[in-house]
Structures are given as structure tokens and as C-alpha cells.
Amino acid sequence: MPESIPPAPNGSAPGPSRRRVLAGIGAGATLGVAGASRPVRAATTEVQFWHAMAGELGRQIERIVEGFNAGQDAVRVVPVFKGSYTETVAAAIFAVRTKNHPAIVQVNEIGTATMMAARGAVYPLFELMRDMGEPFDATAFLPPIAGFYRDPAGNLLSYPFNASTPILYFNRDLFRAAGLDDKTPPKTWPQVEEVARRLRLAGVTCGFSTHWPSWVNIENFSAFHDVPIATRANGLAGPGAELMLANPVLTRHVAALAAWQKNGVYAYGGRGTAAEPMLHTGQCGIFIGSSALAADIRARARFEVGYGMLPYWPDVPGAPRNTMIGGASLWVLRGRPAAEYRGAARFFAYLARPEVQSRWHQATGYLPVTRAAWEHARAEGFYDRNPGAAIAIEELTLNPPTDNSRGLRLGSFILVRDVIEEELEAAFAGKKTAAAALETAVRRGNELLAQFDRASR
């Protein structure tokens, strides 16, 4: 999923601005240069792993790494927190220039096009595992997850690490107080509207909200309704894609959100994760957000939580299809010694073990990225103990993905997403019609895509 941006560690220097970083890597900055090995202890090869996960997620990464390191003595993986995703990628780029970059770096899913454009910078996962002779079944990954990270030929470029998809959460206590069925979530958008109106009549502050507005209400909405976000299979077929947001299905949905915003059926809560407290505090009866929130919501909510799939408009042909993922993958950078690559390959093979994937899934709420990991969690009774935990994987695999729902790969998409959300805010505030807002988002977003394509040639 799109992730919260954790603060920089205490005492760290402020990182470069997001726009400066994206301008650099969006221009096809060359990362691949020869590097010198770091000092290692005895015969152990040290492999640096730079990541963007703070707090409990960072501790879970450390536990995974500890398990790998304890199981052998030839390789020592060293996890290093580097701040937000943007800060982590920027740190890796700058470290390359001094030949002190890591072998492994975590990059969010919408940075995939940028990493692919940095020619010679990355060591594709399928080449790494082949060259190092490490057994690795790339077909074991769930297609909706791996699709983000495959090239047009189907080769896996990076290791799918943390993945999530939006699901529906609801406050069962508020449902009961409003005379609603607290065991049955609304499945369609008309049902969401009806339930939210009844919640409002019962005195609930807002009917529903979401976080990450573009990810939920544009990107995954489009995938679930099998309508394109952009040409060229949402960019997965290669460069030159253009946005296709100003379509009737999406226009109707944004217009409905804007209308619901006026009467409290929908309450816009801001960008990123800003809206999440509206569910935790019982302000909203329904919240649509990342499946990776489930563990946190269970721990923090002072009410019974119910779960459901992303809603859909029932009159749209092909809906519901399947949702897409957010999150990040692990990329390998060129310019490190061969011993580090052998170590990285062994680490990836370890990560792919069903029991390791299952533990990560159960501890964090992220999706199991392989079916074997899902089967492992099920055999351990995880889904029986945690109602709703399987909804995300069911939703993601509801139907075989199409070119409209397989994934999304557009250059400078962090900036494009900013544009989309600016225009959504204009529609929600009544400053623009839904059609005008989406048309402007297409025009402005396509300008950014064209700039990226030109710079990446």
C-alpha cells in the first residue's frame, strides 16, 4: 500500500525534497557504477539492506534478518532504516556516487518505472537468482502482486516484499446502534450510501471515509471496475502511456463522492494516512483503507470491527474484478562485489520460504505474496483466529486480472498522484465539477508523464 512517511531519525540531516529526488531519478539517473566492498568480519560477507520501515514494521524486518543470519554464518544481512521511501531511494542514489551504496534497497511500488528507467543501475532479480544458481520459483508469487514488478517479457525485476490492498472496515457497535445488520458489510456503493445515511440519522459524525484518496478512489476503484487508468496496460506495456481518468465510470464516482461530501455521508479526511483517526475514534462508521491496517485497528479500536471488500457500482460491466496492491519491493543495485550478490540471492531464497512469508504476513498484516505462504497461514489457523484477515487475498484474487487490473507502472507517479489528489480536493470542495477535475488531472498528469519519458530515453 502507500505507506505512512515515518519521521527522519533523531539527529539526522533533513532529506532532499521529494520533487528534487524525483527529478533526479526521473531523469534516468545512472546508478550503476563500480563499488568497493565494505570491511567484513572473518569470512562473513556483509550485505546492506536499506529500508523505509520504522517502528514495529522495522522491528519485524529485524526479526526476519535475525532468522536468516542465525541460520548460516557465510552472510550477514544488515538492515538499515533510511526514512521514507523517497528518502531511502535518494540515500541509495547519493551513496552510489560515493561507491558506498547498499546491495538491497526497498522501493515503493509506484517507483518501479523510475527504477526501470535507471538503465544499468539495477541487477534484475531474475538475473541475480539465475547467475548465482540459487533455486527460486518466480511463478510462485500471486499474479496481482508480482505483476507490478515484472517487465513486459514477464521477468521478475525485484522481490515483492510488502503488499496490501484496500478493504472495507466498519464499526459494528455503531451499526447496531443505528439498527443496521452488524454482521453484513455493504457490498456496493449504493449500499454504502444507504448505510452511511442511516448512520448519520443515528447521530454518527460521518458515514464513511478513506485514506490515500487516489490509491483507493481512483487507482483501485478503476481496477475493481475493470476500467483503464492509463493506456498501454496502465503503463505495464512500456513507456508512452497516457492517463485515461476522464471516463464515465470514474466521473460518476467522483461526482457521487463530491455530493456525499456535502451532507456528511462521505467525509474527506485528507491525503496519505490523515483520515485514519476518524475510524479509530469512532467518528466514522465505515472506513476504506489498506489491509495492512488490520492489526493496528484490532489493537487500537475500542469497538468491534467488521470487514468487507471494496464496494463497487453493480451496473458497471465486469465489476467487481480484482484490486491492485500497494507497498514495496526489494531491488538489487549493481556495483557491489560478487560475494554480496551471492549473499543477497541466498537472502531472497530465504524470504521466499512459505513459513517466513507466513510469519511476516501474520505479524504485519501485509499480504502473503505467494499462495504457499497463504496456505501456511491458513493451516496454522490464522484466518480462523482473525476474522477478516483473508478478505484482502480473496479480493485480490477474486478474478483473473486484466490489463486494467494487473497493476500500474507510470513514471513520476508520486507527482502524478499529487496532481490527481489536488483535483479531487477541488471537486470535493465544490470548486470544480467531477468531469472538469478529472480532465484537468489528465492534462496535468500527462505533462508529467511526457517529461519523464523524454528524460528517460
C-alpha positions as CSV (number, residue, x, y, z in Angstrom):
1,M,0.0,0.0,0.0
2,P,1.0,3.6,0.0
3,E,2.8,3.9,3.3
4,S,3.0,6.4,6.1
5,I,6.1,8.6,5.8
6,P,8.0,8.0,9.0
7,P,10.0,10.8,10.5
8,A,13.7,11.0,10.0
9,P,15.8,9.5,12.8
10,N,16.7,11.9,15.6
11,G,19.7,14.0,14.7
12,S,19.6,13.1,11.0
13,A,20.1,15.8,8.4
14,P,16.9,16.9,6.6
15,G,16.5,14.8,3.4
16,P,16.2,16.3,-0.1
17,S,12.8,17.5,-1.2
18,R,10.6,14.9,-2.9
19,R,10.5,16.9,-6.1
20,R,14.3,17.2,-6.3
21,V,14.7,13.4,-5.7
22,L,12.1,12.5,-8.3
23,A,13.6,14.9,-10.8
24,G,16.9,13.2,-10.4
25,I,15.8,9.6,-10.6
26,G,13.0,10.5,-13.1
27,A,15.7,11.8,-15.4
28,G,17.1,8.3,-15.7
29,A,19.9,8.9,-13.3
30,T,22.6,6.3,-13.7
31,L,23.1,4.4,-10.5
32,G,25.3,1.5,-11.7
33,V,29.0,2.2,-11.0
34,A,31.7,0.0,-9.7
35,G,31.8,-0.1,-5.9
36,A,34.3,-1.2,-3.3
37,S,33.4,-3.8,-0.7
38,R,33.0,-2.9,2.9
39,P,35.1,-4.4,5.6
40,V,33.8,-7.8,6.8
41,R,34.5,-9.8,9.8
42,A,36.4,-13.1,9.2
43,A,34.9,-14.9,6.2
44,T,31.4,-13.4,6.7
45,T,30.1,-11.3,3.8
46,E,28.1,-8.3,4.9
47,V,25.1,-7.3,2.8
48,Q,23.5,-3.9,3.4
49,F,19.7,-3.8,3.2
50,W,18.3,-0.2,3.3
51,H,14.6,0.1,4.0
52,A,11.8,2.6,4.8
53,M,10.0,0.9,7.7
54,A,10.0,2.5,11.1
55,G,8.5,1.3,14.4
56,E,7.0,-2.1,14.7
57,L,7.4,-2.8,10.9
58,G,11.1,-2.1,11.3
59,R,11.3,-4.5,14.2
60,Q,9.7,-7.2,12.1
61,I,12.3,-6.7,9.4
62,E,15.0,-7.1,12.0
63,R,13.4,-10.3,13.2
64,I,13.4,-11.7,9.6
65,V,17.0,-10.7,9.2
66,E,18.0,-12.2,12.5
67,G,16.4,-15.5,11.5
68,F,18.4,-15.6,8.3
69,N,21.7,-14.6,9.9
70,A,21.3,-17.2,12.7
71,G,20.7,-20.0,10.2
72,Q,24.2,-19.7,8.5
73,D,27.5,-17.9,9.0
74,A,28.5,-17.1,5.5
75,V,26.4,-14.0,5.0
76,R,25.3,-11.2,7.4
77,V,22.5,-9.1,6.2
78,V,22.4,-5.6,7.9
79,P,19.0,-3.8,7.8
80,V,19.3,0.0,7.9
81,F,16.3,2.3,8.3
82,K,16.7,5.3,5.9
83,G,13.5,7.3,6.4
84,S,10.5,7.5,4.0
85,Y,10.5,5.7,0.7
86,T,11.6,8.8,-1.1
87,E,14.4,9.4,1.4
88,T,15.5,5.8,1.2
89,V,15.8,5.8,-2.6
90,A,17.5,9.2,-2.5
91,A,20.0,8.0,0.0
92,A,20.8,5.0,-2.2
93,I,21.4,7.2,-5.2
94,F,23.7,9.5,-3.4
95,A,25.6,6.6,-1.9
96,V,26.2,5.2,-5.3
97,R,28.0,8.4,-6.2
98,T,30.5,7.7,-3.4
99,K,30.6,4.0,-4.2
100,N,29.1,3.2,-0.8
101,H,25.6,2.1,-1.8
102,P,23.8,-1.0,-0.5
103,A,23.2,-4.2,-2.3
104,I,19.5,-4.2,-1.5
105,V,17.1,-1.2,-1.3
106,Q,13.4,-1.1,-0.6
107,V,11.4,0.9,-3.2
108,N,7.6,1.6,-3.2
109,E,5.5,0.1,-5.9
110,I,4.9,3.3,-7.8
111,G,8.7,3.8,-8.0
112,T,9.0,0.7,-10.3
113,A,9.0,2.7,-13.5
114,T,11.7,5.0,-12.1
115,M,13.9,2.1,-11.2
116,M,13.5,0.5,-14.6
117,A,14.4,3.8,-16.3
118,A,17.7,3.9,-14.4
119,R,19.5,1.8,-17.0
120,G,22.4,-0.3,-15.8
121,A,21.6,0.7,-12.2
122,V,19.8,-2.4,-11.1
123,Y,20.5,-6.1,-11.1
124,P,17.2,-7.7,-12.1
125,L,16.0,-10.3,-9.6
126,F,15.6,-13.0,-12.3
127,E,19.1,-12.4,-13.5
128,L,20.5,-12.4,-10.0
129,M,19.0,-15.7,-9.0
130,R,20.0,-17.3,-12.3
131,D,23.5,-16.0,-12.1
132,M,24.0,-17.1,-8.5
133,G,22.5,-20.5,-9.1
134,E,20.0,-20.1,-6.3
135,P,16.7,-22.1,-6.6
136,F,13.9,-19.7,-7.0
137,D,10.4,-20.1,-8.4
138,A,9.2,-16.8,-9.7
139,T,5.9,-18.3,-10.7
140,A,5.0,-18.9,-7.0
141,F,4.1,-15.3,-6.5
142,L,0.5,-14.3,-6.8
143,P,0.0,-12.7,-10.2
144,P,-1.7,-9.5,-8.9
145,I,1.3,-8.9,-6.7
146,A,4.1,-9.9,-9.0
147,G,2.5,-8.1,-11.9
148,F,3.8,-4.8,-10.6
149,Y,7.4,-5.9,-10.7
150,R,7.6,-7.9,-14.0
151,D,9.0,-6.5,-17.2
152,P,6.9,-6.8,-20.5
153,A,8.5,-10.2,-21.1
154,G,7.2,-11.5,-17.7
155,N,10.6,-11.5,-15.9
156,L,10.6,-10.6,-12.2
157,L,12.7,-7.4,-11.7
158,S,12.5,-7.1,-7.9
159,Y,11.4,-9.1,-4.9
160,P,7.8,-8.4,-3.9
161,F,8.2,-7.8,-0.2
162,N,5.3,-5.9,1.5
163,A,2.0,-5.8,-0.3
164,S,-1.5,-4.6,0.7
165,T,-4.8,-3.7,-0.9
166,P,-7.8,-1.6,0.3
167,I,-10.6,-3.3,2.1
168,L,-13.7,-2.0,4.0
169,Y,-13.7,-1.7,7.8
170,F,-16.9,-1.0,9.7
171,N,-17.8,-0.2,13.3
172,R,-20.1,-2.9,14.4
173,D,-21.1,-1.1,17.6
174,L,-22.3,1.9,15.5
175,F,-24.1,-0.4,13.1
176,R,-26.0,-2.0,16.0
177,A,-26.9,1.4,17.5
178,A,-28.3,2.5,14.1
179,G,-30.4,-0.6,13.7
180,L,-28.2,-2.0,11.0
181,D,-27.0,-5.6,10.5
182,D,-23.6,-5.6,12.1
183,K,-22.6,-8.9,10.5
184,T,-23.1,-7.8,6.9
185,P,-20.9,-5.1,5.3
186,P,-22.3,-3.1,2.4
187,K,-21.0,-4.6,-0.8
188,T,-22.0,-1.9,-3.4
189,W,-21.7,1.9,-3.5
190,P,-25.5,2.3,-3.4
191,Q,-25.5,0.2,-0.2
192,V,-22.6,2.2,1.2
193,E,-24.7,5.4,0.6
194,E,-27.8,3.9,2.3
195,V,-25.9,2.6,5.3
196,A,-24.0,5.9,5.7
197,R,-27.2,7.9,5.6
198,R,-28.7,5.7,8.3
199,L,-25.6,6.1,10.4
200,R,-25.8,9.9,10.0
201,L,-29.5,9.8,11.1
202,A,-28.4,7.9,14.2
203,G,-26.1,10.7,15.1
204,V,-22.8,9.4,13.7
205,T,-20.5,12.2,12.7
206,C,-19.7,10.8,9.3
207,G,-20.8,7.9,7.3
208,F,-17.6,6.8,5.7
209,S,-14.1,8.0,4.8
210,T,-10.9,6.7,3.2
211,H,-7.2,7.3,3.4
212,W,-4.9,7.6,0.4
213,P,-7.6,9.2,-1.8
214,S,-6.1,8.4,-5.2
215,W,-5.0,4.9,-4.3
216,V,-8.4,4.0,-3.0
217,N,-10.8,6.1,-5.1
218,I,-9.0,6.3,-8.4
219,E,-6.4,3.5,-8.8
220,N,-8.1,0.6,-7.0
221,F,-11.6,1.8,-7.9
222,S,-10.6,1.6,-11.6
223,A,-9.1,-1.8,-11.3
224,F,-12.1,-3.2,-9.4
225,H,-14.4,-1.9,-12.2
226,D,-12.1,-3.1,-15.0
227,V,-11.6,0.4,-16.5
228,P,-8.2,1.7,-17.5
229,I,-6.2,4.2,-15.5
230,A,-3.8,4.8,-18.5
231,T,-3.1,3.5,-21.9
232,R,-0.5,0.7,-22.6
233,A,-2.0,-1.6,-20.0
234,N,-1.7,1.1,-17.3
235,G,2.0,1.6,-18.4
236,L,2.9,-2.0,-17.8
237,A,3.4,-2.5,-21.6
238,G,6.2,0.1,-21.6
239,P,6.7,3.9,-21.9
240,G,4.4,6.3,-23.7
241,A,1.3,5.7,-21.6
242,E,-1.3,8.5,-21.1
243,L,-3.9,8.8,-18.4
244,M,-7.5,7.8,-19.1
245,L,-9.2,9.1,-15.9
246,A,-11.9,11.2,-17.6
247,N,-14.1,8.2,-18.3
248,P,-17.8,7.9,-17.4
249,V,-17.4,5.3,-14.7
250,L,-14.8,7.3,-12.7
251,T,-16.5,10.6,-13.4
252,R,-19.8,9.3,-11.9
253,H,-17.9,8.0,-8.8
254,V,-16.1,11.3,-8.1
255,A,-19.3,13.2,-8.6
256,A,-21.0,10.9,-6.1
257,L,-18.2,11.4,-3.6
258,A,-18.5,15.2,-4.0
259,A,-22.3,15.1,-3.5
260,W,-21.9,12.9,-0.4
261,Q,-19.3,15.2,1.0
262,K,-21.9,17.9,1.3
263,N,-24.1,16.0,3.6
264,G,-21.7,14.0,5.7
265,V,-22.3,10.7,4.0
266,Y,-18.7,10.9,3.0
267,A,-16.1,12.9,4.9
268,Y,-12.9,13.7,3.1
269,G,-10.1,13.2,5.7
270,G,-7.0,14.4,3.8
271,R,-4.1,12.8,1.9
272,G,-2.0,10.0,3.0
273,T,-3.0,8.5,6.3
274,A,-4.6,11.7,7.7
275,A,-8.1,10.2,7.8
276,E,-7.3,7.1,9.8
277,P,-8.1,8.5,13.3
278,M,-11.7,9.0,12.0
279,L,-12.1,5.2,12.3
280,H,-10.1,4.7,15.5
281,T,-12.1,7.3,17.4
282,G,-15.5,6.1,16.2
283,Q,-16.1,9.3,14.2
284,C,-16.9,7.3,11.0
285,G,-19.0,4.1,10.8
286,I,-17.2,2.9,7.7
287,F,-13.6,3.3,6.6
288,I,-12.0,2.1,3.4
289,G,-8.3,1.6,3.7
290,S,-5.2,-0.6,3.5
291,S,-5.5,-4.2,4.6
292,A,-2.2,-3.7,6.4
293,L,-4.1,-1.6,8.9
294,A,-6.0,-4.6,10.2
295,A,-3.6,-5.5,13.0
296,D,-3.3,-1.9,14.2
297,I,-7.1,-1.4,14.1
298,R,-7.6,-4.5,16.1
299,A,-5.1,-3.3,18.7
300,R,-6.4,0.3,18.9
301,A,-10.1,0.3,18.2
302,R,-12.4,0.4,21.3
303,F,-15.2,-1.2,19.3
304,E,-16.0,-4.4,17.4
305,V,-14.6,-4.3,13.9
306,G,-16.2,-5.8,10.9
307,Y,-14.6,-6.3,7.5
308,G,-15.7,-6.3,3.9
309,M,-14.5,-6.0,0.3
310,L,-14.0,-2.8,-1.6
311,P,-17.5,-1.6,-2.8
312,Y,-18.4,-1.5,-6.5
313,W,-21.1,0.0,-8.7
314,P,-23.3,-3.0,-9.6
315,D,-24.3,-1.7,-13.1
316,V,-20.7,-1.5,-14.4
317,P,-19.9,-4.5,-16.6
318,G,-17.1,-6.5,-15.3
319,A,-17.3,-5.3,-11.8
320,P,-16.1,-6.5,-9.4
321,R,-12.8,-7.6,-11.0
322,N,-9.9,-7.6,-8.6
323,T,-8.0,-4.9,-6.7
324,M,-4.3,-3.9,-7.1
325,I,-1.6,-3.7,-4.5
326,G,0.3,-1.0,-2.8
327,G,3.5,-1.5,-0.8
328,A,7.1,-2.0,-1.9
329,S,9.6,-4.4,-3.3
330,L,13.3,-5.1,-2.8
331,W,15.7,-4.0,-5.6
332,V,19.4,-5.1,-6.0
333,L,21.8,-2.3,-7.1
334,R,24.7,-3.1,-9.4
335,G,28.3,-2.2,-8.5
336,R,28.8,-4.4,-5.5
337,P,31.2,-7.4,-5.1
338,A,30.1,-10.8,-6.3
339,A,30.1,-12.2,-2.8
340,E,27.4,-9.7,-1.8
341,Y,25.3,-10.8,-4.7
342,R,25.6,-14.4,-3.6
343,G,24.5,-13.3,-0.2
344,A,21.6,-11.3,-1.5
345,A,20.4,-14.3,-3.6
346,R,20.5,-16.6,-0.5
347,F,18.6,-14.0,1.5
348,F,15.9,-13.7,-1.2
349,A,15.6,-17.5,-1.3
350,Y,15.1,-17.4,2.5
351,L,12.4,-14.7,2.2
352,A,10.6,-16.9,-0.3
353,R,10.1,-19.8,2.2
354,P,6.4,-20.2,3.0
355,E,7.0,-20.2,6.7
356,V,9.0,-17.0,6.6
357,Q,6.4,-15.2,4.4
358,S,3.6,-16.5,6.6
359,R,5.2,-15.1,9.8
360,W,5.7,-11.7,8.1
361,H,2.1,-11.7,6.9
362,Q,0.7,-12.6,10.3
363,A,2.9,-10.2,12.2
364,T,2.4,-7.2,10.0
365,G,-1.0,-7.5,8.2
366,Y,0.7,-7.4,4.8
367,L,-0.5,-9.9,2.2
368,P,1.3,-13.2,1.8
369,V,2.9,-12.8,-1.6
370,T,2.8,-16.5,-2.5
371,R,0.0,-19.0,-2.4
372,A,2.2,-21.3,-0.3
373,A,2.5,-18.7,2.4
374,W,-1.3,-18.2,2.4
375,E,-1.8,-21.9,2.7
376,H,0.8,-22.0,5.6
377,A,-1.1,-19.2,7.5
378,R,-4.4,-21.0,6.9
379,A,-3.0,-24.3,8.2
380,E,-1.9,-22.6,11.3
381,G,-5.4,-21.3,11.9
382,F,-4.5,-17.6,11.4
383,Y,-7.7,-16.8,9.5
384,D,-9.9,-18.7,11.9
385,R,-8.4,-16.6,14.8
386,N,-8.6,-13.3,12.9
387,P,-11.9,-12.9,11.1
388,G,-11.5,-10.7,8.0
389,A,-7.8,-11.4,7.6
390,A,-8.4,-13.4,4.5
391,I,-10.6,-10.8,2.8
392,A,-7.7,-8.9,1.2
393,I,-6.3,-12.0,-0.5
394,E,-9.8,-13.1,-1.6
395,E,-10.4,-9.6,-3.1
396,L,-7.0,-9.5,-4.8
397,T,-7.6,-12.9,-6.4
398,L,-11.4,-12.5,-7.0
399,N,-11.0,-12.8,-10.8
400,P,-8.0,-13.2,-13.1
401,P,-6.5,-9.7,-13.6
402,T,-6.9,-7.9,-16.9
403,D,-4.7,-5.2,-18.4
404,N,-6.9,-2.8,-16.4
405,S,-6.3,-4.5,-13.1
406,R,-2.9,-6.2,-13.3
407,G,-1.0,-3.2,-12.0
408,L,0.2,0.3,-12.6
409,R,3.6,1.5,-13.9
410,L,3.8,5.2,-14.7
411,G,6.9,7.4,-14.4
412,S,6.9,10.1,-11.7
413,F,3.7,8.7,-10.4
414,I,4.2,10.2,-6.9
415,L,3.9,13.6,-8.6
416,V,1.0,12.5,-10.8
417,R,-0.8,11.2,-7.7
418,D,-0.3,14.7,-6.1
419,V,-2.0,16.2,-9.2
420,I,-4.9,13.8,-9.0
421,E,-5.5,14.5,-5.3
422,E,-5.3,18.2,-5.9
423,E,-8.1,17.9,-8.4
424,L,-10.1,15.6,-6.3
425,E,-9.9,18.2,-3.5
426,A,-11.2,20.8,-5.9
427,A,-14.2,18.6,-6.7
428,F,-14.9,17.8,-3.1
429,A,-14.8,21.5,-2.2
430,G,-17.3,22.3,-5.0
431,K,-14.8,24.4,-6.9
432,K,-14.9,22.1,-10.0
433,T,-17.3,19.6,-11.4
434,A,-16.1,16.0,-11.3
435,A,-15.6,16.0,-15.1
436,A,-13.6,19.2,-15.1
437,A,-11.4,18.0,-12.2
438,L,-10.6,14.7,-13.9
439,E,-10.0,16.3,-17.3
440,T,-7.5,18.7,-15.6
441,A,-5.9,15.8,-13.8
442,V,-5.4,14.0,-17.1
443,R,-3.9,17.1,-18.8
444,R,-1.5,17.9,-15.9
445,G,-0.6,14.3,-15.3
446,N,0.2,13.6,-18.9
447,E,2.6,16.6,-18.9
448,L,4.5,14.9,-16.1
449,L,4.4,11.5,-17.8
450,A,5.8,13.1,-21.0
451,Q,8.5,14.8,-19.1
452,F,9.6,11.5,-17.5
453,D,9.5,9.7,-20.8
454,R,11.7,12.4,-22.5
455,A,14.2,12.3,-19.7
456,S,14.4,8.5,-19.7
457,R,15.2,8.0,-23.3
